[in-house]
Amino acid sequence: MKNIHCKVFGHDYLVTRSVTYYVKEYTCKHCKNQLTTSGNGNLIPLTSKFKEINDVLERIHHRRIMLMSKKQAAKKTYSIPA
């Protein structure tokens, strides 16, 4: 019965996880179908391979964001006013 709604009206995807600014994972709220964003921006089925790729990508992205925020904080703390 869950798939009837999706067959008649189409899927209703919600963002379930933001991996990076551009890569996200989506899940249909009716049939629980999962998709992710591919390298060229298209939506593709979320397989175990892409799930693992997204995990690594999220870890790299998070580490890079933390490093950049630490650099900016250090720049503000040690800057000498002219």
Secondary structure, DSSP 8 states (H G I E B T S, - for coil): -HHHHHHHH---EEEEEE-SSS-EEEEETTT--EEEE-TTS-EEE--HHHHHHHHHHHHHHHHHHHHHHHHHHHHHHH----
